[in-house]
Amino acid sequence: MPDGKLLVVASDRLSTHNVVHRTSINNKGKVLTALTVFWNLEVLQKAGIPTHIVAFGQKIYEYLPPECRRIADLHHRAIVVQERKPILKEFIWRWYLTGSLYKEYLKGNDPYGLNLPPGLPHMYRFSHPVFTPTEKSEDDEPCYSADVRTEYPAATARSLRAFRAISEHLLSRGVTLIDAKFEADADLMLDEWGNGDCCRMARTSDIKEGVAPPWLDKQVARDIAEHTWGDGEKVPLTFTSGEEFAIFEPYAVAVKLITGSTLIEYTNDVLDK
């Protein structure tokens, strides 16, 4: 595309644990695009947090060759962005002790330099957001949080502002943000934010210390994959129709809770305009 712009298309492919599975999840790409647009319009812009989005919905065709209009529903799963060089770090913030942080904590490891006290239960809520950055790489190696704060102060601060802004909106909708991953460069938020592929979320009423809640994100797929693999090799999986439904349903529920509209309603009202 001209002028340093890129077309970013969200696919229905599903990966967990750095494994791309054989089964795609129908309409997942549309969910990711809808929520990325929603957060940009309704939360990040209003909070003064700049992003790389140039165009979304029908306006993407102003930047594309005419024949692209023949691609069915392209504007439901694609956005035009300014091409930027990302910082090679994942800016991850957490309200709760869960996921990979909890697994490392149980082993007695402290790869982020957090100095957490012993004896904390699963789903312990921190008094303030905890920063657990990783390398932007295939293995997502943990980084010392203090080092990343020092090297990238502006991007770290911006990601925290985005984390808090998204968290506040979710709370107003009866949903709690458990943790979230962000990407950035020196000036802008990049990639995606606030959707089930880069966040963990749950209904606020379902959160209880000591137990995992019913998730509204990709954690459902991660749990199914881990159960299927057991102690065996992490190979690409083919999910049953029941597993496909169980994986997609939280994404669809999240759209309704977050935006107040179903996926179809949101694409009709916002992306088709």
CYANA upper distance limits for C-alpha pairs under 8 A (distance plus 0.5 A):
  1 MET  CA      5 LYS  CA      6.05
  1 MET  CA      6 LEU  CA      6.48
  1 MET  CA      7 LEU  CA      8.15
  1 MET  CA     63 TYR  CA      8.00
  1 MET  CA     64 LEU  CA      8.06
  4 GLY  CA     82 GLN  CA      6.68
  4 GLY  CA     83 GLU  CA      5.85
  5 LYS  CA     80 VAL  CA      7.23
  5 LYS  CA     81 VAL  CA      6.12
  5 LYS  CA     82 GLN  CA      5.06
  5 LYS  CA     83 GLU  CA      5.62
  6 LEU  CA     80 VAL  CA      6.15
  6 LEU  CA     81 VAL  CA      5.84
  6 LEU  CA     82 GLN  CA      6.74
  6 LEU  CA     83 GLU  CA      6.34
  7 LEU  CA     78 ALA  CA      7.18
  7 LEU  CA     79 ILE  CA      6.37
  7 LEU  CA     80 VAL  CA      5.11
  7 LEU  CA     81 VAL  CA      6.94
  8 VAL  CA     78 ALA  CA      5.92
  8 VAL  CA     79 ILE  CA      5.94
  8 VAL  CA     80 VAL  CA      6.68
  8 VAL  CA     81 VAL  CA      7.61
  9 VAL  CA     29 GLY  CA      8.33
  9 VAL  CA     74 LEU  CA      8.45
  9 VAL  CA     77 ARG  CA      6.21
  9 VAL  CA     78 ALA  CA      4.74
  9 VAL  CA     79 ILE  CA      7.23
 10 ALA  CA     29 GLY  CA      5.04
 10 ALA  CA     30 LYS  CA      7.58
 10 ALA  CA     32 LEU  CA      7.29
 10 ALA  CA     33 THR  CA      7.07
 10 ALA  CA     77 ARG  CA      5.91
 10 ALA  CA     78 ALA  CA      6.64
 11 SER  CA     28 LYS  CA      7.69
 11 SER  CA     29 GLY  CA      5.18
 11 SER  CA     77 ARG  CA      7.94
 12 ASP  CA     24 SER  CA      5.79
 12 ASP  CA     25 ILE  CA      5.71
 12 ASP  CA     26 ASN  CA      6.32
 12 ASP  CA     27 ASN  CA      6.72
 12 ASP  CA     28 LYS  CA      5.52
 12 ASP  CA     29 GLY  CA      5.36
 13 ARG  CA     20 VAL  CA      7.79
 13 ARG  CA     21 HIS  CA      7.88
 13 ARG  CA     23 THR  CA      7.69
 13 ARG  CA     24 SER  CA      5.03
 13 ARG  CA     25 ILE  CA      6.87
 13 ARG  CA     28 LYS  CA      8.47
 14 LEU  CA     20 VAL  CA      6.47
 14 LEU  CA     21 HIS  CA      6.34
 14 LEU  CA     23 THR  CA      7.66
 14 LEU  CA     24 SER  CA      6.26
 14 LEU  CA     25 ILE  CA      7.16
 15 SER  CA     19 VAL  CA      5.71
 15 SER  CA     20 VAL  CA      4.65
 15 SER  CA     21 HIS  CA      6.18
 16 THR  CA     20 VAL  CA      7.21
 16 THR  CA     21 HIS  CA      8.22
 16 THR  CA    221 ALA  CA      7.74
 16 THR  CA    222 ARG  CA      6.24
 16 THR  CA    225 ALA  CA      8.02
 17 HIS  CA    222 ARG  CA      7.90
 18 ASN  CA    138 GLU  CA      7.45
 18 ASN  CA    139 ASP  CA      8.07
 19 VAL  CA    234 LYS  CA      7.76
 19 VAL  CA    235 VAL  CA      7.39
 19 VAL  CA    236 PRO  CA      6.57
 20 VAL  CA    236 PRO  CA      6.48
 21 HIS  CA    235 VAL  CA      8.41
 21 HIS  CA    236 PRO  CA      4.84
 21 HIS  CA    237 LEU  CA      5.47
 21 HIS  CA    238 THR  CA      7.15
 22 ARG  CA    236 PRO  CA      6.38
 22 ARG  CA    237 LEU  CA      6.08
 22 ARG  CA    238 THR  CA      5.72
 22 ARG  CA    239 PHE  CA      8.43
 23 THR  CA    237 LEU  CA      7.47
 23 THR  CA    238 THR  CA      5.66
 23 THR  CA    239 PHE  CA      6.49
 25 ILE  CA    244 GLU  CA      6.92
 25 ILE  CA    247 ILE  CA      8.20
 25 ILE  CA    248 PHE  CA      7.09
 26 ASN  CA    248 PHE  CA      8.33
 27 ASN  CA     31 VAL  CA      7.03
 28 LYS  CA     32 LEU  CA      6.83
 28 LYS  CA    248 PHE  CA      7.51
 28 LYS  CA    251 TYR  CA      7.85
 29 GLY  CA     33 THR  CA      6.75
 29 GLY  CA     77 ARG  CA      6.13
 30 LYS  CA     34 ALA  CA      6.53
 30 LYS  CA     76 HIS  CA      6.08
 30 LYS  CA     77 ARG  CA      5.21
 30 LYS  CA    263 LEU  CA      8.38
 31 VAL  CA     35 LEU  CA      6.67
 31 VAL  CA     77 ARG  CA      8.44
 31 VAL  CA    195 ASN  CA      8.40
 31 VAL  CA    251 TYR  CA      7.34
 31 VAL  CA    252 ALA  CA      7.71
 31 VAL  CA    255 VAL  CA      7.56
 31 VAL  CA    263 LEU  CA      7.28
 32 LEU  CA     36 THR  CA      6.59
 32 LEU  CA     77 ARG  CA      8.13
 32 LEU  CA    192 GLU  CA      8.40
 32 LEU  CA    195 ASN  CA      6.42
 32 LEU  CA    196 GLY  CA      7.92
 32 LEU  CA    197 ASP  CA      8.08
 33 THR  CA     37 VAL  CA      6.65
 33 THR  CA     76 HIS  CA      7.36
 33 THR  CA     77 ARG  CA      5.79
 33 THR  CA     78 ALA  CA      7.04
 33 THR  CA     79 ILE  CA      8.03
 34 ALA  CA     38 PHE  CA      6.57
 34 ALA  CA     76 HIS  CA      7.84
 34 ALA  CA     77 ARG  CA      8.16
 34 ALA  CA    263 LEU  CA      8.01
 34 ALA  CA    266 TYR  CA      7.72
 34 ALA  CA    267 THR  CA      7.47
 34 ALA  CA    271 LEU  CA      8.42
 35 LEU  CA     39 TRP  CA      6.55
 35 LEU  CA    193 TRP  CA      8.40
 35 LEU  CA    194 GLY  CA      7.29
 35 LEU  CA    195 ASN  CA      6.38
 35 LEU  CA    255 VAL  CA      7.46
 36 THR  CA     40 ASN  CA      6.72
 36 THR  CA    192 GLU  CA      6.27
 36 THR  CA    193 TRP  CA      6.35
 36 THR  CA    194 GLY  CA      7.20
 36 THR  CA    195 ASN  CA      7.33
 37 VAL  CA     41 LEU  CA      6.63
 37 VAL  CA     56 PHE  CA      7.73
 38 PHE  CA     42 GLU  CA      6.27
 38 PHE  CA     43 VAL  CA      8.15
 38 PHE  CA    259 THR  CA      7.76
 39 TRP  CA     43 VAL  CA      5.58
 39 TRP  CA     44 LEU  CA      6.47
 39 TRP  CA    166 ILE  CA      8.01
 39 TRP  CA    193 TRP  CA      7.95
 39 TRP  CA    194 GLY  CA      7.31
 40 ASN  CA     44 LEU  CA      5.43
 40 ASN  CA     45 GLN  CA      6.30
 40 ASN  CA     51 THR  CA      7.90
 41 LEU  CA     45 GLN  CA      6.31
 41 LEU  CA     46 LYS  CA      7.97
 42 GLU  CA     46 LYS  CA      6.96
 43 VAL  CA     47 ALA  CA      6.59
 43 VAL  CA    165 ALA  CA      7.09
 43 VAL  CA    166 ILE  CA      7.33
 43 VAL  CA    169 HIS  CA      8.14
 44 LEU  CA     48 GLY  CA      6.76
 44 LEU  CA     49 ILE  CA      5.53
 44 LEU  CA     50 PRO  CA      7.60
 44 LEU  CA    162 ALA  CA      7.09
 44 LEU  CA    165 ALA  CA      7.67
 44 LEU  CA    166 ILE  CA      8.43
 45 GLN  CA     49 ILE  CA      6.04
 45 GLN  CA     50 PRO  CA      6.96
 47 ALA  CA    165 ALA  CA      7.60
 49 ILE  CA    158 ARG  CA      7.56
 49 ILE  CA    161 ARG  CA      8.26
 49 ILE  CA    162 ALA  CA      7.54
 49 ILE  CA    188 LEU  CA      8.17
 49 ILE  CA    189 MET  CA      8.09
 50 PRO  CA    187 ASP  CA      7.98
 50 PRO  CA    188 LEU  CA      5.79
 50 PRO  CA    189 MET  CA      6.81
 51 THR  CA    188 LEU  CA      5.31
 51 THR  CA    189 MET  CA      5.00
 51 THR  CA    190 LEU  CA      6.63
 52 HIS  CA     81 VAL  CA      5.75
 52 HIS  CA     82 GLN  CA      5.73
 52 HIS  CA     83 GLU  CA      8.09
 52 HIS  CA     84 ARG  CA      8.32
 52 HIS  CA    188 LEU  CA      6.58
 52 HIS  CA    189 MET  CA      6.84
 52 HIS  CA    190 LEU  CA      6.23
 52 HIS  CA    191 ASP  CA      8.40
 53 ILE  CA     79 ILE  CA      7.60
 53 ILE  CA     80 VAL  CA      6.68
 53 ILE  CA     81 VAL  CA      4.92
 53 ILE  CA     82 GLN  CA      6.99
 54 VAL  CA     79 ILE  CA      8.15
 54 VAL  CA     80 VAL  CA      5.91
 54 VAL  CA     81 VAL  CA      5.37
 54 VAL  CA     82 GLN  CA      6.83
 55 ALA  CA     59 LYS  CA      6.20
 55 ALA  CA     60 ILE  CA      5.80
 55 ALA  CA     79 ILE  CA      6.44
 55 ALA  CA     80 VAL  CA      5.53
 55 ALA  CA     81 VAL  CA      7.38
 56 PHE  CA     60 ILE  CA      5.88
 56 PHE  CA     75 HIS  CA      7.38
 56 PHE  CA     78 ALA  CA      7.59
 56 PHE  CA     79 ILE  CA      5.23
 56 PHE  CA     80 VAL  CA      6.86
 56 PHE  CA    271 LEU  CA      7.39
 57 GLY  CA     75 HIS  CA      5.33
 57 GLY  CA     76 HIS  CA      6.98
 57 GLY  CA     78 ALA  CA      8.23
 57 GLY  CA     79 ILE  CA      7.67
 57 GLY  CA    270 VAL  CA      7.58
 57 GLY  CA    271 LEU  CA      4.41
 57 GLY  CA    272 ASP  CA      6.39
 57 GLY  CA    273 LYS  CA      7.45
 58 GLN  CA     75 HIS  CA      6.45
 58 GLN  CA    271 LEU  CA      6.80
 58 GLN  CA    272 ASP  CA      6.36
 58 GLN  CA    273 LYS  CA      6.77
 59 LYS  CA     63 TYR  CA      8.33
 60 ILE  CA     64 LEU  CA      7.30
 60 ILE  CA     75 HIS  CA      7.29
 60 ILE  CA     78 ALA  CA      8.40
 60 ILE  CA     79 ILE  CA      6.88
 60 ILE  CA     80 VAL  CA      6.48
 61 TYR  CA     65 PRO  CA      7.80
 61 TYR  CA     66 PRO  CA      7.82
 61 TYR  CA     68 CYS  CA      7.72
 61 TYR  CA     69 ARG  CA      7.39
 63 TYR  CA     80 VAL  CA      8.30
 64 LEU  CA     68 CYS  CA      6.96
 67 GLU  CA     71 ILE  CA      8.22
 68 CYS  CA     74 LEU  CA      8.38
 69 ARG  CA     74 LEU  CA      8.14
 73 ASP  CA     77 ARG  CA      7.56
 74 LEU  CA     78 ALA  CA      6.43
 75 HIS  CA     79 ILE  CA      7.54
 75 HIS  CA    271 LEU  CA      7.29
 75 HIS  CA    272 ASP  CA      8.20
 76 HIS  CA    267 THR  CA      6.98
 76 HIS  CA    271 LEU  CA      6.86
 76 HIS  CA    272 ASP  CA      8.41
 84 ARG  CA    185 ASP  CA      7.63
 85 LYS  CA    185 ASP  CA      6.95
 86 PRO  CA    183 GLU  CA      7.45
 86 PRO  CA    184 ALA  CA      6.10
 86 PRO  CA    185 ASP  CA      5.17
 86 PRO  CA    190 LEU  CA      7.84
 87 ILE  CA    183 GLU  CA      7.80
 87 ILE  CA    184 ALA  CA      6.49
 87 ILE  CA    185 ASP  CA      5.63
 87 ILE  CA    186 ALA  CA      8.07
 88 LEU  CA    135 GLU  CA      6.68
 88 LEU  CA    136 LYS  CA      5.37
 88 LEU  CA    137 SER  CA      8.22
 89 LYS  CA    133 PRO  CA      7.19
 89 LYS  CA    134 THR  CA      6.18
 89 LYS  CA    135 GLU  CA      5.10
 89 LYS  CA    136 LYS  CA      5.17
 89 LYS  CA    183 GLU  CA      7.62
 90 GLU  CA    133 PRO  CA      5.97
 90 GLU  CA    134 THR  CA      5.64
 90 GLU  CA    135 GLU  CA      6.53
 90 GLU  CA    136 LYS  CA      6.05
 90 GLU  CA    181 LYS  CA      6.82
 90 GLU  CA    182 PHE  CA      6.45
 90 GLU  CA    183 GLU  CA      6.14
 91 PHE  CA    131 PHE  CA      8.05
 91 PHE  CA    132 THR  CA      7.71
 91 PHE  CA    133 PRO  CA      5.43
 91 PHE  CA    134 THR  CA      7.53
 91 PHE  CA    156 THR  CA      7.27
 91 PHE  CA    159 SER  CA      7.11
 91 PHE  CA    181 LYS  CA      6.11
 91 PHE  CA    182 PHE  CA      5.46
 91 PHE  CA    183 GLU  CA      6.65
 91 PHE  CA    184 ALA  CA      8.50
 92 ILE  CA    131 PHE  CA      6.42
 92 ILE  CA    132 THR  CA      5.80
 92 ILE  CA    133 PRO  CA      5.63
 92 ILE  CA    134 THR  CA      8.02
 92 ILE  CA    179 ASP  CA      7.67
 92 ILE  CA    180 ALA  CA      6.10
 92 ILE  CA    181 LYS  CA      4.85
 92 ILE  CA    182 PHE  CA      6.72
 93 TRP  CA    129 PRO  CA      6.56
 93 TRP  CA    130 VAL  CA      6.02
 93 TRP  CA    131 PHE  CA      5.24
 93 TRP  CA    132 THR  CA      6.66
 93 TRP  CA    133 PRO  CA      8.29
 93 TRP  CA    160 LEU  CA      7.64
 93 TRP  CA    163 PHE  CA      7.50
 93 TRP  CA    179 ASP  CA      6.05
 93 TRP  CA    180 ALA  CA      6.03
 93 TRP  CA    181 LYS  CA      7.16
 94 ARG  CA    129 PRO  CA      5.89
 94 ARG  CA    130 VAL  CA      5.54
 94 ARG  CA    131 PHE  CA      7.04
 94 ARG  CA    132 THR  CA      8.07
 94 ARG  CA    178 ILE  CA      6.57
 94 ARG  CA    179 ASP  CA      4.63
 94 ARG  CA    180 ALA  CA      7.10
 95 TRP  CA    125 ARG  CA      6.22
 95 TRP  CA    126 PHE  CA      6.02
 95 TRP  CA    127 SER  CA      8.34
 95 TRP  CA    128 HIS  CA      7.40
 95 TRP  CA    129 PRO  CA      5.63
 95 TRP  CA    130 VAL  CA      6.99
 95 TRP  CA    177 LEU  CA      7.82
 95 TRP  CA    178 ILE  CA      5.90
 95 TRP  CA    179 ASP  CA      6.47
 96 TYR  CA    123 MET  CA      5.78
 96 TYR  CA    124 TYR  CA      5.93
 96 TYR  CA    125 ARG  CA      5.00
 96 TYR  CA    126 PHE  CA      6.41
 96 TYR  CA    178 ILE  CA      6.17
 96 TYR  CA    179 ASP  CA      7.50
 97 LEU  CA    101 LEU  CA      7.00
 97 LEU  CA    102 TYR  CA      6.00
 97 LEU  CA    121 PRO  CA      8.18
 97 LEU  CA    122 HIS  CA      6.31
 97 LEU  CA    123 MET  CA      5.38
 97 LEU  CA    124 TYR  CA      5.70
 97 LEU  CA    125 ARG  CA      7.08
 97 LEU  CA    126 PHE  CA      8.03
 98 THR  CA    102 TYR  CA      5.11
 98 THR  CA    103 LYS  CA      8.01
 98 THR  CA    122 HIS  CA      6.49
 98 THR  CA    123 MET  CA      6.08
 98 THR  CA    124 TYR  CA      8.41
 99 GLY  CA    103 LYS  CA      7.01
100 SER  CA    104 GLU  CA      6.75
101 LEU  CA    105 TYR  CA      6.55
102 TYR  CA    106 LEU  CA      6.64
102 TYR  CA    122 HIS  CA      7.36
103 LYS  CA    107 LYS  CA      7.08
104 GLU  CA    108 GLY  CA      6.93
104 GLU  CA    109 ASN  CA      5.64
104 GLU  CA    110 ASP  CA      7.40
104 GLU  CA    111 PRO  CA      8.28
105 TYR  CA    109 ASN  CA      5.97
105 TYR  CA    110 ASP  CA      7.18
110 ASP  CA    114 LEU  CA      7.00
110 ASP  CA    115 ASN  CA      7.32
110 ASP  CA    116 LEU  CA      8.49
111 PRO  CA    142 PRO  CA      6.44
111 PRO  CA    143 CYS  CA      7.27
111 PRO  CA    144 TYR  CA      7.07
112 TYR  CA    132 THR  CA      6.39
112 TYR  CA    133 PRO  CA      7.95
112 TYR  CA    142 PRO  CA      6.79
112 TYR  CA    143 CYS  CA      6.09
112 TYR  CA    144 TYR  CA      4.72
112 TYR  CA    145 SER  CA      5.88
113 GLY  CA    144 TYR  CA      5.97
113 GLY  CA    145 SER  CA      6.99
113 GLY  CA    146 ALA  CA      8.02
114 LEU  CA    145 SER  CA      8.07
120 LEU  CA    124 TYR  CA      6.92
121 PRO  CA    209 GLU  CA      7.40
121 PRO  CA    210 GLY  CA      6.06
122 HIS  CA    209 GLU  CA      6.91
122 HIS  CA    210 GLY  CA      5.18
122 HIS  CA    211 VAL  CA      6.99
122 HIS  CA    212 ALA  CA      8.22
123 MET  CA    208 LYS  CA      7.68
123 MET  CA    209 GLU  CA      5.54
123 MET  CA    210 GLY  CA      6.19
123 MET  CA    211 VAL  CA      7.16
123 MET  CA    212 ALA  CA      7.44
124 TYR  CA    209 GLU  CA      6.30
124 TYR  CA    210 GLY  CA      7.82
125 ARG  CA    209 GLU  CA      8.48
126 PHE  CA    130 VAL  CA      7.73
131 PHE  CA    145 SER  CA      6.58
132 THR  CA    142 PRO  CA      7.72
132 THR  CA    143 CYS  CA      7.72
132 THR  CA    144 TYR  CA      8.14
132 THR  CA    145 SER  CA      6.42
133 PRO  CA    142 PRO  CA      6.68
133 PRO  CA    143 CYS  CA      6.03
133 PRO  CA    144 TYR  CA      7.78
133 PRO  CA    145 SER  CA      6.56
133 PRO  CA    148 VAL  CA      7.77
134 THR  CA    140 ASP  CA      5.89
134 THR  CA    141 GLU  CA      5.81
134 THR  CA    142 PRO  CA      4.74
134 THR  CA    143 CYS  CA      5.53
135 GLU  CA    139 ASP  CA      8.44
135 GLU  CA    140 ASP  CA      5.55
135 GLU  CA    141 GLU  CA      5.71
135 GLU  CA    142 PRO  CA      6.85
135 GLU  CA    143 CYS  CA      7.14
136 LYS  CA    140 ASP  CA      6.31
136 LYS  CA    141 GLU  CA      8.41
137 SER  CA    141 GLU  CA      7.82
143 CYS  CA    147 ASP  CA      8.01
143 CYS  CA    148 VAL  CA      7.71
144 TYR  CA    148 VAL  CA      7.17
145 SER  CA    149 ARG  CA      6.70
146 ALA  CA    150 THR  CA      6.70
147 ASP  CA    151 GLU  CA      6.64
148 VAL  CA    152 TYR  CA      6.22
148 VAL  CA    153 PRO  CA      8.04
148 VAL  CA    156 THR  CA      8.13
149 ARG  CA    153 PRO  CA      5.52
149 ARG  CA    156 THR  CA      6.49
152 TYR  CA    156 THR  CA      6.54
152 TYR  CA    186 ALA  CA      8.47
153 PRO  CA    157 ALA  CA      6.57
154 ALA  CA    158 ARG  CA      6.59
154 ALA  CA    186 ALA  CA      7.45
154 ALA  CA    187 ASP  CA      8.39
155 ALA  CA    159 SER  CA      6.57
155 ALA  CA    184 ALA  CA      6.74
155 ALA  CA    185 ASP  CA      7.24
155 ALA  CA    186 ALA  CA      6.60
155 ALA  CA    187 ASP  CA      7.76
155 ALA  CA    188 LEU  CA      8.47
156 THR  CA    160 LEU  CA      6.82
157 ALA  CA    161 ARG  CA      6.80
158 ARG  CA    162 ALA  CA      6.79
158 ARG  CA    189 MET  CA      8.38
159 SER  CA    163 PHE  CA      6.58
159 SER  CA    182 PHE  CA      6.84
159 SER  CA    183 GLU  CA      8.46
159 SER  CA    184 ALA  CA      8.31
159 SER  CA    189 MET  CA      8.09
160 LEU  CA    164 ARG  CA      6.65
161 ARG  CA    165 ALA  CA      6.58
162 ALA  CA    166 ILE  CA      6.55
163 PHE  CA    167 SER  CA      6.48
163 PHE  CA    180 ALA  CA      7.44
164 ARG  CA    168 GLU  CA      6.58
165 ALA  CA    169 HIS  CA      6.98
166 ILE  CA    170 LEU  CA      6.69
166 ILE  CA    177 LEU  CA      8.26
166 ILE  CA    194 GLY  CA      7.28
167 SER  CA    171 LEU  CA      6.73
167 SER  CA    176 THR  CA      7.20
167 SER  CA    177 LEU  CA      5.88
168 GLU  CA    172 SER  CA      6.98
169 HIS  CA    173 ARG  CA      7.13
169 HIS  CA    258 ILE  CA      8.47
170 LEU  CA    174 GLY  CA      6.91
170 LEU  CA    175 VAL  CA      5.38
170 LEU  CA    176 THR  CA      6.40
170 LEU  CA    177 LEU  CA      7.26
170 LEU  CA    258 ILE  CA      7.01
171 LEU  CA    175 VAL  CA      5.56
171 LEU  CA    176 THR  CA      6.05
171 LEU  CA    177 LEU  CA      8.34
171 LEU  CA    204 THR  CA      7.96
173 ARG  CA    257 LEU  CA      6.69
173 ARG  CA    258 ILE  CA      6.78
174 GLY  CA    203 ARG  CA      6.41
174 GLY  CA    204 THR  CA      6.08
174 GLY  CA    205 SER  CA      8.02
174 GLY  CA    257 LEU  CA      8.24
175 VAL  CA    201 MET  CA      7.29
175 VAL  CA    202 ALA  CA      6.16
175 VAL  CA    203 ARG  CA      4.81
175 VAL  CA    204 THR  CA      5.42
175 VAL  CA    257 LEU  CA      8.15
176 THR  CA    201 MET  CA      6.22
176 THR  CA    202 ALA  CA      6.05
176 THR  CA    203 ARG  CA      6.48
176 THR  CA    204 THR  CA      5.62
177 LEU  CA    199 CYS  CA      7.86
177 LEU  CA    200 ARG  CA      6.80
177 LEU  CA    201 MET  CA      5.24
177 LEU  CA    202 ALA  CA      7.41
178 ILE  CA    199 CYS  CA      7.86
178 ILE  CA    200 ARG  CA      5.72
178 ILE  CA    201 MET  CA      5.84
178 ILE  CA    202 ALA  CA      7.83
179 ASP  CA    199 CYS  CA      6.18
179 ASP  CA    200 ARG  CA      5.89
179 ASP  CA    201 MET  CA      7.90
180 ALA  CA    193 TRP  CA      8.35
180 ALA  CA    194 GLY  CA      7.70
180 ALA  CA    198 CYS  CA      6.38
180 ALA  CA    199 CYS  CA      4.73
180 ALA  CA    200 ARG  CA      6.97
181 LYS  CA    193 TRP  CA      7.78
181 LYS  CA    198 CYS  CA      5.84
181 LYS  CA    199 CYS  CA      6.79
182 PHE  CA    189 MET  CA      7.87
182 PHE  CA    190 LEU  CA      8.00
182 PHE  CA    191 ASP  CA      8.40
182 PHE  CA    192 GLU  CA      7.82
182 PHE  CA    193 TRP  CA      6.82
182 PHE  CA    198 CYS  CA      8.06
183 GLU  CA    189 MET  CA      6.59
183 GLU  CA    190 LEU  CA      5.72
183 GLU  CA    191 ASP  CA      6.84
183 GLU  CA    192 GLU  CA      8.21
184 ALA  CA    188 LEU  CA      6.20
184 ALA  CA    189 MET  CA      5.00
184 ALA  CA    190 LEU  CA      5.48
184 ALA  CA    191 ASP  CA      8.46
185 ASP  CA    189 MET  CA      7.26
185 ASP  CA    190 LEU  CA      7.69
192 GLU  CA    198 CYS  CA      7.97
193 TRP  CA    198 CYS  CA      6.91
193 TRP  CA    199 CYS  CA      8.15
194 GLY  CA    198 CYS  CA      7.15
194 GLY  CA    199 CYS  CA      6.50
195 ASN  CA    199 CYS  CA      6.35
195 ASN  CA    217 ASP  CA      8.01
196 GLY  CA    200 ARG  CA      6.96
196 GLY  CA    201 MET  CA      8.04
196 GLY  CA    216 LEU  CA      7.34
196 GLY  CA    217 ASP  CA      4.50
196 GLY  CA    218 LYS  CA      6.02
196 GLY  CA    251 TYR  CA      6.80
196 GLY  CA    254 ALA  CA      8.47
197 ASP  CA    217 ASP  CA      7.05
197 ASP  CA    218 LYS  CA      6.12
199 CYS  CA    217 ASP  CA      7.49
200 ARG  CA    215 TRP  CA      7.62
200 ARG  CA    216 LEU  CA      7.55
200 ARG  CA    217 ASP  CA      6.31
200 ARG  CA    218 LYS  CA      8.01
200 ARG  CA    219 GLN  CA      7.51
201 MET  CA    215 TRP  CA      6.58
201 MET  CA    216 LEU  CA      5.86
201 MET  CA    217 ASP  CA      6.84
202 ALA  CA    206 ASP  CA      7.32
202 ALA  CA    207 ILE  CA      7.57
202 ALA  CA    213 PRO  CA      7.05
202 ALA  CA    214 PRO  CA      6.93
202 ALA  CA    215 TRP  CA      5.61
202 ALA  CA    216 LEU  CA      5.91
203 ARG  CA    207 ILE  CA      7.46
203 ARG  CA    214 PRO  CA      8.40
203 ARG  CA    215 TRP  CA      8.48
203 ARG  CA    216 LEU  CA      8.28
206 ASP  CA    213 PRO  CA      6.21
206 ASP  CA    214 PRO  CA      7.49
207 ILE  CA    211 VAL  CA      8.43
207 ILE  CA    212 ALA  CA      8.03
207 ILE  CA    213 PRO  CA      6.05
208 LYS  CA    212 ALA  CA      8.06
208 LYS  CA    213 PRO  CA      7.66
215 TRP  CA    219 GLN  CA      6.89
215 TRP  CA    220 VAL  CA      6.81
215 TRP  CA    250 PRO  CA      7.36
216 LEU  CA    220 VAL  CA      8.29
216 LEU  CA    250 PRO  CA      4.81
216 LEU  CA    251 TYR  CA      6.61
216 LEU  CA    253 VAL  CA      7.63
216 LEU  CA    254 ALA  CA      6.43
217 ASP  CA    250 PRO  CA      6.23
217 ASP  CA    251 TYR  CA      6.32
217 ASP  CA    254 ALA  CA      8.25
218 LYS  CA    222 ARG  CA      6.93
218 LYS  CA    247 ILE  CA      7.57
218 LYS  CA    251 TYR  CA      8.41
219 GLN  CA    223 ASP  CA      6.58
220 VAL  CA    224 ILE  CA      6.84
220 VAL  CA    246 ALA  CA      7.92
220 VAL  CA    247 ILE  CA      6.33
221 ALA  CA    225 ALA  CA      6.61
221 ALA  CA    247 ILE  CA      6.03
222 ARG  CA    226 GLU  CA      6.65
223 ASP  CA    227 HIS  CA      6.64
224 ILE  CA    228 THR  CA      6.62
224 ILE  CA    243 GLU  CA      8.27
225 ALA  CA    229 TRP  CA      6.59
225 ALA  CA    237 LEU  CA      8.04
226 GLU  CA    230 GLY  CA      6.39
229 TRP  CA    233 GLU  CA      7.00
229 TRP  CA    234 LYS  CA      6.63
229 TRP  CA    235 VAL  CA      8.29
239 PHE  CA    243 GLU  CA      6.17
239 PHE  CA    244 GLU  CA      6.60
240 THR  CA    244 GLU  CA      6.66
241 SER  CA    245 PHE  CA      6.77
242 GLY  CA    246 ALA  CA      6.71
243 GLU  CA    247 ILE  CA      6.56
244 GLU  CA    248 PHE  CA      6.71
245 PHE  CA    249 GLU  CA      6.33
246 ALA  CA    250 PRO  CA      7.86
247 ILE  CA    251 TYR  CA      8.14
248 PHE  CA    252 ALA  CA      7.00
249 GLU  CA    253 VAL  CA      6.64
250 PRO  CA    254 ALA  CA      6.46
251 TYR  CA    255 VAL  CA      6.95
252 ALA  CA    256 LYS  CA      7.13
252 ALA  CA    262 THR  CA      7.84
252 ALA  CA    263 LEU  CA      7.31
253 VAL  CA    257 LEU  CA      6.73
254 ALA  CA    258 ILE  CA      6.37
255 VAL  CA    259 THR  CA      6.29
255 VAL  CA    260 GLY  CA      7.92
255 VAL  CA    261 SER  CA      7.40
255 VAL  CA    262 THR  CA      6.80
255 VAL  CA    263 LEU  CA      6.79
256 LYS  CA    260 GLY  CA      5.44
256 LYS  CA    261 SER  CA      5.32
256 LYS  CA    262 THR  CA      5.38
256 LYS  CA    263 LEU  CA      7.60
257 LEU  CA    261 SER  CA      8.11
259 THR  CA    266 TYR  CA      8.26
261 SER  CA    265 GLU  CA      6.12
261 SER  CA    266 TYR  CA      6.17
262 THR  CA    266 TYR  CA      6.60
263 LEU  CA    267 THR  CA      6.69
264 ILE  CA    268 ASN  CA      6.60
265 GLU  CA    269 ASP  CA      6.46
266 TYR  CA    270 VAL  CA      6.21
266 TYR  CA    271 LEU  CA      7.66
267 THR  CA    271 LEU  CA      5.21
267 THR  CA    272 ASP  CA      6.53
268 ASN  CA    272 ASP  CA      5.58
268 ASN  CA    273 LYS  CA      7.85
269 ASP  CA    273 LYS  CA      7.09
